[in-house]
Amino acid sequence: MPQTAVRKTINVVVWGENRHEQTDSSIAARYPDGMHGAIKQGIEEYLGAGASVSTVTLDDPEHGLAEELLAATDVLLWWGHAAHEEVDDEVVERVHRHVLAGLGLIVLHSGHFSKIFKKLMGTSCSLRWRGETDRELIWTIDPTHPISQGIPHPLIIDSQEMYGEFFDIPAPDELVFISSFGGGEVFRSGCTWKRGHGRIFFFSPGDQEYPVYFQPTIRRVIANAVEWAVTSRPERTSPQLSRVYLGEFFPEFDSGGNAIKGTVAR
């Protein structure tokens, strides 16, 4: 009988800015383990032993994103809002290099304005927003996509901040979700891209003023995205500029393009 392949444990790191939780008592009460802690718990809730999840924060040495940690990580989640400019450019370059080499990246809510997301997108990533409490309806555009599996249509968030178009991003490779709000606004709230060998998913819900990351359906989306973002490549390698010769692709010819005796039919 054929043997069933052993499923690899996904190594996941949740990066949290962790500033609101330190400076605003209401947010600290809402997220007693930090927003990054709630996101971590949601992934563990749905993926269980299939994922090994850890958290790091902005104030950790090297923002918690040392070379060794990134090399051992399959998927990185990013939540930031008030301190984008405090993220060291050297760390951004390091994360960027790993994404191109196959690190999965999930960017959440205000992470759209992070240095790493703007660098990967190559645009301003600006948008329209309204800080008043609104109801968000998240509509599934692609019901066949792995990220949308098990998600209600629409997914309802009773209290959330409004994000609206125009959202200055490159056209997504895949549009999984769009959202609508009480003012009539719509927003591309679930988008994927590939950059190099890495898979990227942006998911907009998750303002710090609301307990969005405790909502089971939101947790399910994020867990689905973690599984989707894992590269299918066997090793982490960046795309490289390389010069090749004809003989490297066609062994019947030498590097000068001359037929090797006895290998070419006459």
Contacts in CASP RR format, 6 or more apart in sequence:
PFRMAT RR
TARGET T0000
AUTHOR 0000-0000-0000
METHOD contacts of the structure
MODEL  1
MPQTAVRKTINVVVWGENRHEQTDSSIAARYPDGMHGAIKQGIEEYLGAG
ASVSTVTLDDPEHGLAEELLAATDVLLWWGHAAHEEVDDEVVERVHRHVL
AGLGLIVLHSGHFSKIFKKLMGTSCSLRWRGETDRELIWTIDPTHPISQG
IPHPLIIDSQEMYGEFFDIPAPDELVFISSFGGGEVFRSGCTWKRGHGRI
FFFSPGDQEYPVYFQPTIRRVIANAVEWAVTSRPERTSPQLSRVYLGEFF
PEFDSGGNAIKGTVAR
7 50 0 8 1.000
9 49 0 8 1.000
9 50 0 8 1.000
9 51 0 8 1.000
9 52 0 8 1.000
10 47 0 8 1.000
10 50 0 8 1.000
10 51 0 8 1.000
10 52 0 8 1.000
10 74 0 8 1.000
10 75 0 8 1.000
10 226 0 8 1.000
10 227 0 8 1.000
10 230 0 8 1.000
11 51 0 8 1.000
11 52 0 8 1.000
11 72 0 8 1.000
11 73 0 8 1.000
11 74 0 8 1.000
11 75 0 8 1.000
12 43 0 8 1.000
12 51 0 8 1.000
12 52 0 8 1.000
12 53 0 8 1.000
12 54 0 8 1.000
12 73 0 8 1.000
12 74 0 8 1.000
12 75 0 8 1.000
12 76 0 8 1.000
12 77 0 8 1.000
12 226 0 8 1.000
13 53 0 8 1.000
13 54 0 8 1.000
13 55 0 8 1.000
13 56 0 8 1.000
13 65 0 8 1.000
13 69 0 8 1.000
13 73 0 8 1.000
13 75 0 8 1.000
13 76 0 8 1.000
13 77 0 8 1.000
14 36 0 8 1.000
14 37 0 8 1.000
14 39 0 8 1.000
14 40 0 8 1.000
14 43 0 8 1.000
14 53 0 8 1.000
14 54 0 8 1.000
14 55 0 8 1.000
14 56 0 8 1.000
14 77 0 8 1.000
14 79 0 8 1.000
15 36 0 8 1.000
15 55 0 8 1.000
15 56 0 8 1.000
15 57 0 8 1.000
15 58 0 8 1.000
15 63 0 8 1.000
15 64 0 8 1.000
15 65 0 8 1.000
15 76 0 8 1.000
15 77 0 8 1.000
15 78 0 8 1.000
15 79 0 8 1.000
16 35 0 8 1.000
16 36 0 8 1.000
16 55 0 8 1.000
16 56 0 8 1.000
16 57 0 8 1.000
16 58 0 8 1.000
16 78 0 8 1.000
16 79 0 8 1.000
16 80 0 8 1.000
17 57 0 8 1.000
17 58 0 8 1.000
17 79 0 8 1.000
17 80 0 8 1.000
17 81 0 8 1.000
17 82 0 8 1.000
17 83 0 8 1.000
18 34 0 8 1.000
18 35 0 8 1.000
18 36 0 8 1.000
18 57 0 8 1.000
18 58 0 8 1.000
18 59 0 8 1.000
19 58 0 8 1.000
19 81 0 8 1.000
19 82 0 8 1.000
19 83 0 8 1.000
20 27 0 8 1.000
20 35 0 8 1.000
20 81 0 8 1.000
20 82 0 8 1.000
20 208 0 8 1.000
21 27 0 8 1.000
21 28 0 8 1.000
21 31 0 8 1.000
21 34 0 8 1.000
21 35 0 8 1.000
22 28 0 8 1.000
24 208 0 8 1.000
27 208 0 8 1.000
27 209 0 8 1.000
28 34 0 8 1.000
30 208 0 8 1.000
30 210 0 8 1.000
30 211 0 8 1.000
31 37 0 8 1.000
31 38 0 8 1.000
31 208 0 8 1.000
31 211 0 8 1.000
31 213 0 8 1.000
33 40 0 8 1.000
33 41 0 8 1.000
35 79 0 8 1.000
35 208 0 8 1.000
35 213 0 8 1.000
36 55 0 8 1.000
36 56 0 8 1.000
36 57 0 8 1.000
36 79 0 8 1.000
37 55 0 8 1.000
38 213 0 8 1.000
38 214 0 8 1.000
39 77 0 8 1.000
39 79 0 8 1.000
39 108 0 8 1.000
39 213 0 8 1.000
39 222 0 8 1.000
40 53 0 8 1.000
40 54 0 8 1.000
40 55 0 8 1.000
42 213 0 8 1.000
42 219 0 8 1.000
42 222 0 8 1.000
42 223 0 8 1.000
43 51 0 8 1.000
43 53 0 8 1.000
43 219 0 8 1.000
43 222 0 8 1.000
43 223 0 8 1.000
43 226 0 8 1.000
44 51 0 8 1.000
44 53 0 8 1.000
45 219 0 8 1.000
45 223 0 8 1.000
46 219 0 8 1.000
46 220 0 8 1.000
46 223 0 8 1.000
46 224 0 8 1.000
47 53 0 8 1.000
47 223 0 8 1.000
47 226 0 8 1.000
47 227 0 8 1.000
51 226 0 8 1.000
56 63 0 8 1.000
56 64 0 8 1.000
56 65 0 8 1.000
56 69 0 8 1.000
57 63 0 8 1.000
57 64 0 8 1.000
58 80 0 8 1.000
58 83 0 8 1.000
58 86 0 8 1.000
58 87 0 8 1.000
62 88 0 8 1.000
62 91 0 8 1.000
63 87 0 8 1.000
63 88 0 8 1.000
63 91 0 8 1.000
65 76 0 8 1.000
65 91 0 8 1.000
65 94 0 8 1.000
65 95 0 8 1.000
67 94 0 8 1.000
70 76 0 8 1.000
70 94 0 8 1.000
70 95 0 8 1.000
70 98 0 8 1.000
70 103 0 8 1.000
71 98 0 8 1.000
71 236 0 8 1.000
73 98 0 8 1.000
73 103 0 8 1.000
74 103 0 8 1.000
74 104 0 8 1.000
74 229 0 8 1.000
74 230 0 8 1.000
74 231 0 8 1.000
75 103 0 8 1.000
75 104 0 8 1.000
75 105 0 8 1.000
75 106 0 8 1.000
75 226 0 8 1.000
75 229 0 8 1.000
75 230 0 8 1.000
76 95 0 8 1.000
76 98 0 8 1.000
76 103 0 8 1.000
76 104 0 8 1.000
76 105 0 8 1.000
76 106 0 8 1.000
77 105 0 8 1.000
77 106 0 8 1.000
77 107 0 8 1.000
77 108 0 8 1.000
77 222 0 8 1.000
77 226 0 8 1.000
78 105 0 8 1.000
78 106 0 8 1.000
78 107 0 8 1.000
78 108 0 8 1.000
78 111 0 8 1.000
78 114 0 8 1.000
78 116 0 8 1.000
78 117 0 8 1.000
79 108 0 8 1.000
79 109 0 8 1.000
79 110 0 8 1.000
79 111 0 8 1.000
79 206 0 8 1.000
80 108 0 8 1.000
80 109 0 8 1.000
80 110 0 8 1.000
80 111 0 8 1.000
80 114 0 8 1.000
81 109 0 8 1.000
81 110 0 8 1.000
81 111 0 8 1.000
81 208 0 8 1.000
84 111 0 8 1.000
84 113 0 8 1.000
84 114 0 8 1.000
84 115 0 8 1.000
85 115 0 8 1.000
87 114 0 8 1.000
87 115 0 8 1.000
87 116 0 8 1.000
89 115 0 8 1.000
92 115 0 8 1.000
92 116 0 8 1.000
92 119 0 8 1.000
95 103 0 8 1.000
95 105 0 8 1.000
95 116 0 8 1.000
96 116 0 8 1.000
96 119 0 8 1.000
96 120 0 8 1.000
97 238 0 8 1.000
98 236 0 8 1.000
99 105 0 8 1.000
99 116 0 8 1.000
99 120 0 8 1.000
99 195 0 8 1.000
99 196 0 8 1.000
99 198 0 8 1.000
99 200 0 8 1.000
100 195 0 8 1.000
100 196 0 8 1.000
100 197 0 8 1.000
100 198 0 8 1.000
100 238 0 8 1.000
100 239 0 8 1.000
101 196 0 8 1.000
101 197 0 8 1.000
101 198 0 8 1.000
101 236 0 8 1.000
101 237 0 8 1.000
101 238 0 8 1.000
102 196 0 8 1.000
102 197 0 8 1.000
102 198 0 8 1.000
102 199 0 8 1.000
102 231 0 8 1.000
102 233 0 8 1.000
102 236 0 8 1.000
103 198 0 8 1.000
103 231 0 8 1.000
103 236 0 8 1.000
104 198 0 8 1.000
104 199 0 8 1.000
104 200 0 8 1.000
104 229 0 8 1.000
104 230 0 8 1.000
104 231 0 8 1.000
105 116 0 8 1.000
105 120 0 8 1.000
105 198 0 8 1.000
105 199 0 8 1.000
105 200 0 8 1.000
105 201 0 8 1.000
105 229 0 8 1.000
106 200 0 8 1.000
106 201 0 8 1.000
106 202 0 8 1.000
106 203 0 8 1.000
106 222 0 8 1.000
106 225 0 8 1.000
106 226 0 8 1.000
106 229 0 8 1.000
107 114 0 8 1.000
107 116 0 8 1.000
107 117 0 8 1.000
107 200 0 8 1.000
107 201 0 8 1.000
107 202 0 8 1.000
107 203 0 8 1.000
108 202 0 8 1.000
108 203 0 8 1.000
108 204 0 8 1.000
108 206 0 8 1.000
108 222 0 8 1.000
109 203 0 8 1.000
109 204 0 8 1.000
109 205 0 8 1.000
109 206 0 8 1.000
109 207 0 8 1.000
110 207 0 8 1.000
111 117 0 8 1.000
112 125 0 8 1.000
112 127 0 8 1.000
112 167 0 8 1.000
112 169 0 8 1.000
112 202 0 8 1.000
112 204 0 8 1.000
113 125 0 8 1.000
113 126 0 8 1.000
117 125 0 8 1.000
117 202 0 8 1.000
118 124 0 8 1.000
118 125 0 8 1.000
120 193 0 8 1.000
120 195 0 8 1.000
120 200 0 8 1.000
121 169 0 8 1.000
121 170 0 8 1.000
121 193 0 8 1.000
122 170 0 8 1.000
123 168 0 8 1.000
123 169 0 8 1.000
123 170 0 8 1.000
124 168 0 8 1.000
125 167 0 8 1.000
125 168 0 8 1.000
125 169 0 8 1.000
126 167 0 8 1.000
126 168 0 8 1.000
127 163 0 8 1.000
127 164 0 8 1.000
127 165 0 8 1.000
127 166 0 8 1.000
127 167 0 8 1.000
127 168 0 8 1.000
127 187 0 8 1.000
128 162 0 8 1.000
128 163 0 8 1.000
128 164 0 8 1.000
128 165 0 8 1.000
128 166 0 8 1.000
128 185 0 8 1.000
129 161 0 8 1.000
129 162 0 8 1.000
129 163 0 8 1.000
129 164 0 8 1.000
130 161 0 8 1.000
130 162 0 8 1.000
130 181 0 8 1.000
130 185 0 8 1.000
131 161 0 8 1.000
131 162 0 8 1.000
131 207 0 8 1.000
131 209 0 8 1.000
132 161 0 8 1.000
132 162 0 8 1.000
133 159 0 8 1.000
133 160 0 8 1.000
133 161 0 8 1.000
133 210 0 8 1.000
134 159 0 8 1.000
134 160 0 8 1.000
134 161 0 8 1.000
134 162 0 8 1.000
134 181 0 8 1.000
134 182 0 8 1.000
134 183 0 8 1.000
135 156 0 8 1.000
135 157 0 8 1.000
135 158 0 8 1.000
135 159 0 8 1.000
135 160 0 8 1.000
135 181 0 8 1.000
135 182 0 8 1.000
136 156 0 8 1.000
136 157 0 8 1.000
136 160 0 8 1.000
136 162 0 8 1.000
136 179 0 8 1.000
136 180 0 8 1.000
136 181 0 8 1.000
136 189 0 8 1.000
136 205 0 8 1.000
137 154 0 8 1.000
137 155 0 8 1.000
137 156 0 8 1.000
137 157 0 8 1.000
137 179 0 8 1.000
137 180 0 8 1.000
137 181 0 8 1.000
138 151 0 8 1.000
138 154 0 8 1.000
138 155 0 8 1.000
138 156 0 8 1.000
138 157 0 8 1.000
138 177 0 8 1.000
138 178 0 8 1.000
138 179 0 8 1.000
138 189 0 8 1.000
138 205 0 8 1.000
139 153 0 8 1.000
139 154 0 8 1.000
139 177 0 8 1.000
139 178 0 8 1.000
139 179 0 8 1.000
139 180 0 8 1.000
140 148 0 8 1.000
140 151 0 8 1.000
140 153 0 8 1.000
140 154 0 8 1.000
140 155 0 8 1.000
140 176 0 8 1.000
140 177 0 8 1.000
141 175 0 8 1.000
141 176 0 8 1.000
141 177 0 8 1.000
141 178 0 8 1.000
142 148 0 8 1.000
142 174 0 8 1.000
142 175 0 8 1.000
142 176 0 8 1.000
143 153 0 8 1.000
145 174 0 8 1.000
145 176 0 8 1.000
145 228 0 8 1.000
146 224 0 8 1.000
146 227 0 8 1.000
146 228 0 8 1.000
147 176 0 8 1.000
147 190 0 8 1.000
147 192 0 8 1.000
147 201 0 8 1.000
147 221 0 8 1.000
147 224 0 8 1.000
147 225 0 8 1.000
147 228 0 8 1.000
148 176 0 8 1.000
148 177 0 8 1.000
148 221 0 8 1.000
148 224 0 8 1.000
149 224 0 8 1.000
150 220 0 8 1.000
150 224 0 8 1.000
151 217 0 8 1.000
151 220 0 8 1.000
151 221 0 8 1.000
151 224 0 8 1.000
152 217 0 8 1.000
155 177 0 8 1.000
155 217 0 8 1.000
155 218 0 8 1.000
155 221 0 8 1.000
157 205 0 8 1.000
157 210 0 8 1.000
157 212 0 8 1.000
157 215 0 8 1.000
157 218 0 8 1.000
159 210 0 8 1.000
160 205 0 8 1.000
160 206 0 8 1.000
160 207 0 8 1.000
160 210 0 8 1.000
160 212 0 8 1.000
161 206 0 8 1.000
161 207 0 8 1.000
161 209 0 8 1.000
161 210 0 8 1.000
162 181 0 8 1.000
162 182 0 8 1.000
162 183 0 8 1.000
162 185 0 8 1.000
162 187 0 8 1.000
163 179 0 8 1.000
163 185 0 8 1.000
163 187 0 8 1.000
163 189 0 8 1.000
163 204 0 8 1.000
164 181 0 8 1.000
164 185 0 8 1.000
164 186 0 8 1.000
164 187 0 8 1.000
165 185 0 8 1.000
165 186 0 8 1.000
165 187 0 8 1.000
165 188 0 8 1.000
167 187 0 8 1.000
167 188 0 8 1.000
169 188 0 8 1.000
169 191 0 8 1.000
169 202 0 8 1.000
170 193 0 8 1.000
172 188 0 8 1.000
172 190 0 8 1.000
172 191 0 8 1.000
172 192 0 8 1.000
172 193 0 8 1.000
173 192 0 8 1.000
173 193 0 8 1.000
173 194 0 8 1.000
174 191 0 8 1.000
174 192 0 8 1.000
175 188 0 8 1.000
175 190 0 8 1.000
175 191 0 8 1.000
176 190 0 8 1.000
176 191 0 8 1.000
176 192 0 8 1.000
176 201 0 8 1.000
177 188 0 8 1.000
177 189 0 8 1.000
177 190 0 8 1.000
177 203 0 8 1.000
177 221 0 8 1.000
178 186 0 8 1.000
178 187 0 8 1.000
178 188 0 8 1.000
178 189 0 8 1.000
178 190 0 8 1.000
179 186 0 8 1.000
179 187 0 8 1.000
179 189 0 8 1.000
179 204 0 8 1.000
179 205 0 8 1.000
180 186 0 8 1.000
180 187 0 8 1.000
181 187 0 8 1.000
187 204 0 8 1.000
189 203 0 8 1.000
189 204 0 8 1.000
189 205 0 8 1.000
190 201 0 8 1.000
190 202 0 8 1.000
190 203 0 8 1.000
190 204 0 8 1.000
191 201 0 8 1.000
191 202 0 8 1.000
192 199 0 8 1.000
192 200 0 8 1.000
192 201 0 8 1.000
192 202 0 8 1.000
192 228 0 8 1.000
193 199 0 8 1.000
193 200 0 8 1.000
194 200 0 8 1.000
196 238 0 8 1.000
196 239 0 8 1.000
197 231 0 8 1.000
197 233 0 8 1.000
197 236 0 8 1.000
197 237 0 8 1.000
197 238 0 8 1.000
197 239 0 8 1.000
198 229 0 8 1.000
198 231 0 8 1.000
199 228 0 8 1.000
199 229 0 8 1.000
199 230 0 8 1.000
199 231 0 8 1.000
200 229 0 8 1.000
201 225 0 8 1.000
201 228 0 8 1.000
201 229 0 8 1.000
203 221 0 8 1.000
203 222 0 8 1.000
203 225 0 8 1.000
205 212 0 8 1.000
205 218 0 8 1.000
206 212 0 8 1.000
206 213 0 8 1.000
206 218 0 8 1.000
212 218 0 8 1.000
213 219 0 8 1.000
245 255 0 8 1.000
245 256 0 8 1.000
246 253 0 8 1.000
246 255 0 8 1.000
246 256 0 8 1.000
246 257 0 8 1.000
247 253 0 8 1.000
247 254 0 8 1.000
247 255 0 8 1.000
247 256 0 8 1.000
247 257 0 8 1.000
248 255 0 8 1.000
251 260 0 8 1.000
251 263 0 8 1.000
252 259 0 8 1.000
252 260 0 8 1.000
252 263 0 8 1.000
252 264 0 8 1.000
253 259 0 8 1.000
253 260 0 8 1.000
254 260 0 8 1.000
END
